[in-house]
């Protein structure tokens, strides 16, 4: 019976190729698993009524606690200080067609941390997206503030958007935030977490 003979070099080369393929496969699987985990975490935050159907065993998941969700009701500041809180609040604002407020607020927070040599480009983007009179996601500020913010954005500093950001924050605090605390999305999430805690 004829046999196949490989030189030692060819065998080593084949083994290395197989190892590479295996390694690539493992990396690919890890990436898929990580994405799936992130998606589950996202869904757990965003869609509380289907949370019970999502089972995760990964301890690295960001788990929401009833205590954290209760803290969101203490102030808008505490809600926005939480990454999960921002996500849930953003989804609520989307349902009310006013997500530009939180998007602008977050853009301003990011802008304040920007290196000085990148300020001009970011200021221009924020102005075009949120402030100018025909902006795609125009925020609700009066004409005087719009004009003042436009001037500050032309010669940007780290405080160029502070006044407009403060106005939008107050608007969310007085208007959207109280409605959020009474919303089904918030109350269902809180109720679900409290039920799980008491089990």
CORHU-V401366 format. One record per backbone hydrogen bond with DSSP energy under -0.5 kcal/mol. NH is the residue of the N-H (numbers start at 1). CO is the residue of the C=O. If there is no record, write none. Layout:
NH_CO / NH_CO
This chain:
5_3 / 11_7 / 12_8 / 13_9 / 14_10 / 15_11 / 16_12 / 17_13 / 18_14 / 19_15 / 20_16 / 21_17 / 22_18 / 23_19 / 24_20 / 25_21 / 26_22 / 27_23 / 28_24 / 29_25 / 30_26 / 31_27 / 32_28 / 33_29 / 34_30 / 35_31 / 36_32 / 37_33 / 38_34 / 39_35 / 40_36 / 41_37 / 42_38 / 43_39 / 44_40 / 45_41 / 46_42 / 47_43 / 50_47 / 51_48 / 53_50 / 54_51 / 55_53 / 56_54 / 59_57 / 61_58 / 63_61 / 64_62 / 69_65 / 70_66 / 71_67 / 72_68 / 73_69 / 73_70 / 74_71 / 75_71 / 79_75 / 80_76 / 81_77 / 82_78 / 82_79 / 86_82 / 87_83 / 88_84 / 89_85 / 90_86 / 91_87 / 92_88 / 93_89 / 94_90 / 95_91 / 96_92 / 97_94 / 98_93 / 101_98 / 103_99 / 104_100 / 105_101 / 106_102 / 107_103 / 108_104 / 109_105 / 110_106 / 111_107 / 112_108 / 113_109 / 113_110 / 114_111 / 118_115 / 119_115 / 119_116 / 122_118 / 123_119 / 124_120 / 125_121 / 126_122 / 127_123 / 128_124 / 129_125 / 130_126 / 131_126 / 131_127 / 132_127 / 135_132 / 136_128 / 137_129 / 138_135 / 139_130 / 141_139 / 146_142 / 147_143 / 148_144 / 149_145 / 150_146 / 151_147 / 152_148 / 153_149 / 154_150 / 154_151 / 155_151 / 156_153 / 160_157 / 162_159 / 165_161 / 166_162 / 167_163 / 168_164 / 169_165 / 170_166 / 171_167 / 172_168 / 173_169 / 174_170 / 175_171 / 176_171 / 177_172 / 179_175 / 180_176 / 181_177 / 182_178 / 183_179 / 183_180 / 187_183 / 188_184 / 189_185 / 190_186 / 191_187 / 192_188 / 193_189 / 194_190 / 195_191 / 196_192 / 197_193 / 198_194 / 199_195 / 199_196
